[in-house]
Amino acid sequence: MLCVTLAALALAAPDPILSSAPAVLPHVGSYSLSEIHVRRHAVQVQLRCQVLSLGEVIGPFDPDLDGNMEPGELEAHVDAIASYIAEHYRVVPGAESLEAAADPGRALKVTSSLVVEAPPALDPMNEVSQWIDVVLDFSVPEDQEFRNLGVYLDLFQVTSPQHRDSSAVVWNGLELSAWQFAAGSEAHVFEATDEMLARNEHPILRFARAGALRATRALDVVLLVLLFVAAARRGSRGSALLSAGLFLAFAAAGMVLAPRADLLPQHVRFLQLTVPLALSYVGLDDLLHNRGRTRILETSVFGIALGGREATRLAPDLSREAGAGEPLMGFALGWTVVLFAFAVALSWVLMDRSASRETVRRVEEGRNEESPAELASGAYSARPLRATLDVAAIGAGLWFFWVAFRA
């Protein structure tokens, strides 16, 4: 649950001089780890603390103070533990100063809590201790925008004056510098960066812009859309848009569904190599069958492969989000809209708008009685142009394949 590793406990070992002082209470290794997650108007505290520390402040819990829980002991004191942590670990959105962070009147109220047993681990004294995980959820009013988050923490200071808590803040998936709470430094104000605040926007809108931008920079995808339009059935704008539309629709579906598939590294590698081969395949197919056609099977197979590839490339960004569903939907939306608009524009530019339906029918039937000027008026009838495009697509596809293969 916690990103901070318990290996950091060794760094928090108490000063040996202080440890030997007679005023120090028996539990000199009291220590805890916490993370504060801020995502728009939701705040969550994730705390890991020692059983012995809790036993010292909650009398009925761990009464013999040996740091070990008996069966059923935790369940019987869940409410008391959650209440104590909520009282001594407070968060104040919008705090401008340490005094504001320490003001209990401005602290958020807990909306839900969870208390569970954590795996045993070493404490600062290099002894195995039992630990407990406590999760507190808070909700910030929707109309309250804040850049600062004040935190006040005085856990276990009455019984363990040397208690320390190593705390990190993760704001909209991005981590701030850690802070160590201790006696004399119970309050601290964390300030979000501009990048963190920019991620307050709804993930669908934010990733839709990212998808639109990616669509303009993916040269292999742009060439594939161009090829599906140019290699459609001659004279049929509907065929061109159907081929391109199906291709983009299957790609969008592949993006959204990719996280549900347990993709192994070899699967990701296959997707990376399939997309450039699709470019060469469609170019070669159109070069050999110069009549053009509406493509269904190719659009589905290559579209899903492309969507899976784009989703895997987006994985590092998705790892910082609360979930992958909405970001992928937004990315697919922006990506698809831009590329389909490109396909529509291509179909109008390349299509022979002056050709009559009868002319198109005769061309498809092979009865080319029309004059050369009439047949050459559109790109769909200008065979040299299409042949050049097909050859270029074959070469580009092989080049992209080689680059992906060597990567």
Protein Blocks (a to p, Z undefined) as FASTA:
>chain_A
ZZbdfklmmmmpccfklmmpmklcfblmgccddddddehjaccddddddfklmmmmmmkg
oklonopacehklmmmmmmmmmmmmmmoccdehiabfklmmmmklpccdfbdcddddddd
ddfkopacddddddddddddfklccfbdcdddfehklmmmmbccdddddeehiacddddd
dehilbccddddfklmmmmpcfklmmmmmmmmmmmmmmklmmmmmmmmmmmcehiaklmm
mmmmmmmmmmmmmmmmmmmpccdfklmmmmmmmmmmmmmmmmmmmmmmmnopadfklmmm
mmmmmmmmmmmmmmmmmmmpmbfklmmmmmmmmmmmmmmmmmmmmmmmmpcfkbcfklmm
mmmnopafbcfklmmmpmklmmmlmmmmmmmmmmmmmmmmmmmmmZZ
